[in-house]
Amino acid sequence: MSAPENSGTADLITLAAEAQDQLFREGRTANTFTDEPVSEAQFRAVYELIKFGPTSLNQQPLRVVLVRSQEARDRLVPLMTGRNQEKTSKAPLVAVLGADLDFHEELPRLVPFMDDPQALFADPAARAESAKFNTAIQIGYFILGVRAAGLAAGPMIGFDREGVTKEFFPDGRHAPLCVVNIGKPGPDAWMGRLPRLAYDEVVTSV
Amino acid sequence: MSAPENSGTADLITLAAEAQDQLFREGRTANTFTDEPVSEAQFRAVYELIKFGPTSLNQQPLRVVLVRSQEARDRLVPLMTGRNQEKTSKAPLVAVLGADLDFHEELPRLVPFMDDPQALFADPAARAESAKFNTAIQIGYFILGVRAAGLAAGPMIGFDREGVTKEFFPDGRHAPLCVVNIGKPGPDAWMGRLPRLAYDEVVTSV
């Protein structure tokens, strides 16, 4: 099950091999899905798991809009780019993942040991950068959380940012970063695994 | 083992409960570590697992500098902020995680089905934004990968960006985003779990 280059290293991971496979080695980005719906309870279970993933200063800026109604789907699909339109029109569940650019308003109760944590994020540009950084980390948790539920994720960044903001985050305090199709993988759900960078291309020691 | 608010949802996750605990519910950000070293083989095993996590257009912009020598540690510690100095001076292994701002140079072999993928990233500002976004997603995978190895991670963003860039990415084509202490958790490794946002604060349906 492991790729050849893993031989000799997988036993250094204490996480069960089946879990490694489900989350990383066999988990794949899906382009097609079956018709089986994703229940609210199942999606809630994903959140109740991934909410524990750490963010800097416990910021938790990720916000999710679940596109459940046909009316909302009809507003989203034309804003997707190229082939993402068809994928998004057919997926059982579509989630728009955005960053709360005013996440700092929640900090007094999220970091109760700090005096005035909001003051650290008074600058809107620095706050937006922090919101997007930590939301992206949470997107990593989210994709693995979807896989943990036995589902496949199809994350996409190809969409009209301004249009999705206007349609799905009209309050002007959120930035959409990713749209994710979610469901059980369908026929020909993915292409062959694309190459990964070798360890020595990514990691150096000093 | 689960927090009370998880009751009734954890069984909707097909990943083994022990794996859920190890990665999310019991995994914690560590502030102290034992003296037990983290071997090159063990760190390599983490990479060989998390490399499979998806990035947009298979960009894989994450680059890692492992601070192995005392000389390098002595250069890093003064660049950390406040209490991060002591934590970083004592951790068995310290990894500087950065974004390769010129990741697009690798794309012809990472997305071999595309004609001229580099052309999509000709603009340096847009390329840097994409590099940082995907690196942050990979930081999410990285933190969970460290936990998958039975280790604890202590990710920190409090450090002198310019100084760390100069000392650890002197080629000018990388941006450090996070420094992570890695090892077996030591005495009083963490404080009590901080609050998490409730599902209904994060997720809305339309």
Interface residues (C-beta under 8 A of the other chain):
Chain A: A3 E5 N6 G8 T9 A10 D11 L12 I13 T14 L15 A16 E18 A19 Q20 Q22 L23 F24 R25 G27 T29 S39 E40 A41 Q42 F43 R44 A45 V46 Y47 E48 L49 I50 K51 F52 G53 P54 S56 N58 Q60 L62 R63 V64 V65 L66 V67 R68 S69 A72 E106 R109 L110 V111 P112 F113 K132 F133 N134 A136 I137 Q138 I139 G140 Y141 I143 L144 R147 A148 A149 G150 P155 I157 F168 L177 M191 R193 L194 P195 R196 L197 Y199 E201 V202 V203 T204 S205 V206
Chain B: A3 E5 N6 G8 T9 A10 D11 L12 I13 T14 L15 A16 E18 A19 Q20 Q22 L23 F24 R25 G27 T29 S39 E40 A41 Q42 F43 R44 A45 V46 Y47 E48 L49 I50 K51 F52 G53 P54 S56 N58 Q60 L62 R63 V64 V65 L66 V67 R68 S69 A72 E106 R109 L110 V111 P112 F113 K132 F133 N134 A136 I137 Q138 I139 G140 Y141 I143 L144 R147 A148 A149 G150 P155 I157 F168 L177 M191 R193 L194 P195 R196 L197 Y199 E201 V202 V203 T204 S205 V206
